[in-house]
C-alpha cells in the first residue's frame, strides 16, 4: 500500500509539473487511482466533494461575483490605481498587504475571494497582467493568517494542543510577533525579487474598459452631435402632463431617452430616475430630460415648451454617467443576413417594450445613419440601450443578431453603487462577523452570505455558476483524498517519527528546523489543518522529552503549515488564483521556493528569541 501510494503521489506531482493536462483532470485521475488500487474505499475517495472547505470555496466565489456585479470591484480597483499612481510595484505592495491584513481576521480563502476580482481589474487598469499580482495575493493571505489566533486553523490547533497538554495557550495577537515580520518579508520579497520572477501570462479575464467603448461609439455613431439634456422650467406647459399628450417624435423629430427627477417622491410612485420614459410618464418641475435630435429641432422644442439647456459634462463621461448604471447598459448589435429584422422599418430613439431595448443610433458601412426611420439591411450596426438582462437575452431570442463585445463584462465595471451594492457588501461583512465570533461554521457562514446575494438579485441565479472557478473547486475536492491516504497508510506518521529519532538528540535549533521542514513538506500535499493536527502532538512530545519548552515548536508548526508556497494544490488560496492568473505548476516552485527559504531562515532566527527553548 505504501509503495503504491508513493508511486501515485509522485506521478501526480509529475503530471502537475508537466502541465500537459488540466490540473483538475490530473487531480481526478489521482483520486480514482487511490480507489482502483484499493488504498481508499468509495466514501473516502469521494470525501473531498462533501468537504466543507470545498463548499465554502464555491460560496465565496459567488460572494466575490456579487461584489463584482454590484460595482464594488470597479470602485476598489479604481482606488487601488489611485493609491498606487499606476505604479505596478506599488500596486503589488497594496494588494499583498491588503490580503495579508484581511486574512488576519477572515479566512485566507475569504480574503482571496474578496480581492481576486479587484486585483484582476486593477492589474489590467495599471497596464500589467493578473499573473503579476495574483500569486502575491495568495501568498500574502497565507502569511497574513499568522497575524492573529483565528487567522488560520493551524494557529488554533497549535494553541489548543498546548492547552490540552497543560501548557499556557497562545493569546489572540501573540502570533503577530512573528506574523508581522513574515508579512513584511513577503512584501519586500515580491517588491524587489519575486516581481521579476512572476510570469506574464495573458489570460482572457480582461475587464471591459467602459471609457474606450464609449469613445469608440461616439466616433462610430456621432453621438456627440445630437445628444442634449433639457430642464423643465417652472412655467413649462409640460408640467403635469403625460408623455402621451405630446408627439415629440412626429412633431419635432426628438426622442426622449431618459428622465431624471430633481424632486422625486417615492411614496407617490415618482422615482429619482426613469430610465425608459413611457406614455404614462408625468412631467414635473425641474425634470432633466435626456434627448436626441437635430440642433434645430431641439431649439424649437425648447422655445415651445420653455425648456432650459442643461450643461453637459465631457461627452464621454456624460454618456457613461447618464446612460449606464448597474441596471441599464449599452451594447452594439450587428444584423446578420438571415436575421428577421432585415427589410423591416424601425425608428431610432424608440423604446421597444417587447424587447426592453431602446435604439439610440445606427451605422451602415461604418457611417452613421442620420434618418430617424431606417429600413434594416444585413450588416447594419445598432447602438442599443436596455437593462443588462435584456441585452443578454436578446441574442438567445434572435440568434441572427451579433452582440459585439461583452455587455456582462461591462456591467461589472460600472463605478456606481446601488441598494444591491450595499446588500452585497452587507453579506460579506455579515459573513466576516459570523466567522470572527464563530457563530456558525465557516462553510455555513459563506453559504448564508452567498444565499443573500442570490436571493436579493445581486447576482442572477443563471449567472451564479459562471462566477465559480470550477477548475479550482474540482481540483481541491479531488486532492483532499490524497491527504487522507497519506494518513491512512501511515506514511505521514513514519516520516514524523523518523524526524524525532534522528534530530531529537541534536541541538534544539536542529530539531526546530526539522519540525519546520517536515511540516512544510506535508503542507505542500495535505490540507494545512490536517498537517497541523498530525505534527502538533509529535512536536510537543519531542520538546517535552528533551526538557524543552513546547511553545517555540508549536509556533513553528503553525508557521510552516502556512508556508505552502510550492504547489497550487497546497492551499485553497493557491488553487483559486491558478486559473485566474494562468499559472503553471512549476511557477509555484520557482517563485515560492526562495520565499520558503527566507521564511525558514527567519523562523529559526526569530522564534527562539521571542519564545526561548
C-alpha positions, -999 to 999 in steps of 0.1 A, spaced: 0 0 0 27 24 10 47 18 -22 15 22 -44 6 54 -26 41 69 -32 40 59 -69 6 76 -73 18 107 -54 50 111 -75 31 105 -108 5 131 -97 32 157 -89 50 149 -122 18 154 -142 12 187 -124 47 199 -132 45 187 -168 13 207 -175 1 186 -204 -33 180 -188 -55 205 -170 -49 204 -132 -85 194 -124 -81 164 -147 -48 153 -131 -64 156 -96 -94 135 -107 -71 108 -122 -51 108 -89 -83 104 -69 -96 75 -90 -62 58 -88 -64 57 -50 -97 38 -53 -87 14 -81 -55 4 -61 -76 -3 -30 -59 24 -9 -93 42 -3 -128 29 -3 -157 47 -22 -167 70 6 -131 80 13 -124 85 -25 -152 110 -29 -150 126 5 -135 157 -10 -167 166 -28 -186 168 5 -158 186 24 -169 218 39 -138 236 26 -149 229 -10 -184 241 -3 -171 272 13 -149 280 -17 -178 277 -41 -199 300 -19 -171 325 -16 -168 327 -54 -205 337 -55 -199 364 -29 -170 377 -50 -191 377 -80 -218 397 -61 -192 423 -52 -182 425 -89 -217 427 -103 -228 455 -79 -199 479 -85 -176 473 -55 -149 457 -76 -147 485 -101 -146 511 -73 -120 493 -53 -99 487 -84 -101 524 -92 -90 533 -56 -61 508 -58 -49 525 -90 -53 560 -74 -32 549 -44 -5 533 -65 -3 561 -90 -4 534 -117 29 521 -104 27 483 -108 51 477 -79 32 500 -56 0 482 -66 17 449 -58 26 461 -23 -10 473 -18 -27 441 -28 -2 419 -9 -6 440 23 -43 441 18 -47 403 15 -23 398 45 -42 422 68 -76 409 58 -67 373 63 -57 380 98 -94 385 106 -111 365 79 -102 331 65 -74 331 40 -99 318 14 -123 346 21 -96 372 18 -85 360 -16 -121 356 -28 -127 392 -19 -96 406 -35 -95 383 -65 -118 403 -88 -104 436 -75 -68 426 -82 -77 414 -118 -94 447 -125 -66 468 -110 -39 448 -129 -54 455 -163 -61 491 -154 -25 496 -144 -12 482 -177 0 449 -163 -13 413 -162 -31 395 -134 -3 369 -132 20 397 -119 -3 402 -89 -24 372 -80 3 349 -66 14 377 -42 -22 380 -31 -24 342 -24 9 341 -6 1 373 13 -31 358 26 -13 326 37 12 347 56 -14 371 70 -32 343 87 -3 343 112 -13 378 125 -40 365 149 -50 334 167 -81 329 145 -63 339 112 -58 303 101 -68 269 116 -32 257 123 -29 286 148 -59 274 168 -48 238 165 -13 247 179 -28 267 208 -54 240 217 -27 213 216 -6 233 242 -37 238 264 -46 201 263 -11 192 274 -13 215 304 7 244 290 -3 280 286 -23 287 254 -14 313 229 -30 347 231 -50 363 203 -23 386 190 7 366 201 12 352 166 17 387 153 51 388 169 63 365 141 34 371 117 42 408 112 79 403 103 70 375 80 43 395 62 68 424 58 94 399 45 68 386 19 60 421 7 97 431 4 104 398 -14 77 404 -40 86 440 -44 123 436 -51 128 399 -61 96 380 -68 82 406 -91 110 399 -116 103 362 -115 65 364 -118 54 352 -152 35 374 -178 6 352 -188 -21 368 -210 -54 355 -197 -89 360 -210 -103 378 -179 -96 414 -190 -123 437 -178 -142 458 -204 -129 494 -204 -161 515 -205 -142 547 -214 -127 532 -245 -160 516 -255 -177 550 -252 -151 567 -272 -155 541 -299 -192 546 -300 -190 583 -301 -168 582 -332 -188 555 -349 -223 568 -343 -216 606 -339 -234 606 -306 -220 640 -296 -238 657 -324 -274 651 -313 -272 644 -276 -287 670 -252 -301 675 -217 -330 698 -211 -346 711 -179 -383 716 -173 -387 752 -161 -414 764 -137 -436 779 -165 -433 749 -189 -466 736 -202 -452 701 -198 -456 702 -161 -485 678 -150 -489 663 -185 -480 629 -197 -457 618 -225 -487 605 -244 -501 641 -245 -474 652 -269 -459 638 -301 -422 646 -297 -412 622 -324 -437 632 -351 -438 669 -344 -402 676 -336 -381 646 -345 -368 644 -310 -366 612 -288 -368 613 -250 -342 587 -238 -342 592 -201 -358 614 -173 -341 624 -141 -363 638 -112 -349 667 -93 -377 662 -67 -385 625 -66 -414 613 -44 -411 575 -40 -444 574 -19 -463 588 -49 -446 565 -74 -421 591 -87 -386 575 -87 -354 596 -90 -346 582 -124 -370 569 -151 -347 550 -174 -372 545 -202 -400 572 -202 -433 556 -212 -466 571 -224 -479 574 -188 -448 592 -175 -459 626 -160 -436 656 -163 -427 676 -132 -409 709 -125 -371 706 -128 -371 673 -145 -339 667 -166 -347 652 -200 -320 634 -219 -330 637 -256 -317 630 -291 -324 652 -321 -310 677 -345 -299 711 -331 -327 730 -349 -353 706 -336 -340 709 -301 -342 747 -303 -379 746 -314 -386 722 -286 -370 745 -260 -390 775 -272 -424 758 -274 -421 741 -240 -400 767 -222 -371 743 -215 -336 752 -204 -305 737 -219 -287 717 -192 -249 719 -191 -232 687 -204 -200 672 -190 -174 657 -213 -194 636 -237 -175 605 -228 -183 610 -191 -218 622 -198 -228 591 -216 -212 568 -190 -227 586 -160 -262 593 -176 -269 563 -197 -251 534 -180 -256 522 -144 -259 489 -125 -293 481 -140 -291 497 -175 -264 495 -201 -255 498 -237 -242 475 -264 -235 473 -302 -255 449 -323 -249 438 -359 -277 424 -380 -267 392 -400 -282 384 -435 -305 357 -420 -320 380 -393 -357 385 -391 -351 423 -389 -337 426 -424 -362 446 -445 -382 459 -416 -385 496 -409 -376 508 -374 -374 542 -358 -343 553 -338 -349 566 -303 -379 543 -298 -382 521 -268 -395 486 -277 -412 472 -246 -414 437 -262 -376 435 -262 -370 461 -234 -345 477 -257 -340 513 -268 -324 521 -302 -300 550 -299 -282 551 -332 -274 532 -363 -245 528 -387 -241 513 -422 -208 506 -439 -191 523 -409 -210 555 -415 -236 568 -391 -272 569 -404 -290 603 -399 -326 593 -408 -349 587 -379 -366 558 -397 -344 531 -412 -351 501 -434 -328 475 -419 -302 458 -441 -278 430 -435 -246 443 -419 -263 473 -402 -250 481 -368 -272 495 -340 -263 510 -307 -289 498 -282 -297 506 -246 -316 484 -222 -314 465 -190 -283 443 -188 -305 412 -186 -324 422 -217 -293 428 -237 -280 394 -226 -313 377 -236 -315 395 -269 -291 371 -285 -309 340 -273 -342 354 -286 -327 362 -320 -298 340 -329 -290 360 -361 -281 391 -341 -244 395 -331 -238 414 -299 -203 429 -300 -180 430 -270 -190 418 -236 -221 435 -220 -218 413 -190 -181 423 -185 -191 460 -189 -218 457 -163 -191 446 -137 -171 478 -144 -198 504 -137 -185 526 -110 -218 532 -93 -233 519 -61 -270 509 -58 -291 494 -29 -280 460 -42 -244 470 -38 -249 476 -1 -267 443 2 -237 425 -13 -213 443 10 -235 437 39 -235 399 32 -197 400 31 -195 419 64 -220 396 80 -200 365 69 -169 380 84 -186 387 117 -200 351 118 -165 338 112 -147 361 137 -172 353 165 -176 317 155 -214 319 155 -216 292 128 -191 270 109 -172 288 81 -189 269 53 -223 278 68 -213 315 71 -202 316 35 -234 298 23 -256 323 42 -237 352 25 -240 336 -9 -277 329 -4 -284 365 5 -266 377 -27 -286 352 -49 -320 359 -33 -316 396 -34 -307 396 -71 -271 409 -67 -261 380 -89 -287 364 -112 -290 327 -104 -284 320 -141 -250 337 -138 -240 324 -103 -225 292 -116 -205 311 -142 -188 330 -114 -174 299 -98 -139 287 -109 -148 251 -113 -113 241 -121 -102 253 -87 -131 237 -69 -128 203 -86 -90 202 -82 -92 209 -44 -120 184 -39 -102 157 -59 -69 162 -40 -83 160 -5 -84 122 -6 -46 122 -12 -41 138 23 -64 112 37 -44 84 21 -11 97 35 -25 95 70 -44 62 65 -13 43 52 9 57 80 33 74 56 29 107 74 34 92 108 65 73 97 81 105 84 73 123 116 87 95 138 119 95 118 123 132 124 122 128 162 146 98 162 173 115 141 172 151 153 158 148 189 193 143 204 209 171 185 207 209 192 172 222 198 177 245 168 182 214 146 150 199 159 132 231 153 144 232 117 134 196 112 99 203 125 97 232 101 109 212 71 87 181 77 56 202 84 61 223 52 67 192 32 34 178 44 16 211 39 25 211 1 4 180 -3 -20 179 27 -45 204 39 -27 227 64 -52 219 92 -45 182 87 -8 189 87 -10 208 120 -31 181 136 -6 155 126 25 174 137 13 191 169 15 161 192 48 149 177 63 184 182 51 186 218 64 151 226 98 158 211 101 191 230 90 177 264 111 146 262 141 168 259 130 191 287 124 220 262 95 245 261 70 233 235 59 268 227 86 276 200 79 242 184 41 248 182 47 283 168 69 267 142 43 241 133 17 269 128 42 289 106 54 260 85 18 247 80 11 281 63 41 281 41 25 260 13 41 280 -15 55 252 -37 23 238 -53 -11 250 -64 -28 221 -45 -12 231 -12 -39 255 -2 -72 266 -15 -59 302 -20 -31 289 -43 -57 269 -63 -81 299 -65 -55 321 -83 -41 294 -105 -66 296 -134 -73 333 -129 -36 341 -133 -29 313 -159 -2 299 -136 16 266 -142 26 241 -115 63 250 -120 56 287 -113 48 279 -77 81 261 -73 101 288 -90 86 317 -71 76 300 -38 109 283 -33 130 313 -25 103 327 -3 101 294 16 139 295 22 136 331 36 107 320 59 128 291 71 158 313 80 136 340 96 117 314 117 148 298 130 163 332 138 133 349 155 112 322 171 139 311 197 145 348 205 108 355 211 99 321 226 131 307 242 137 270 244 
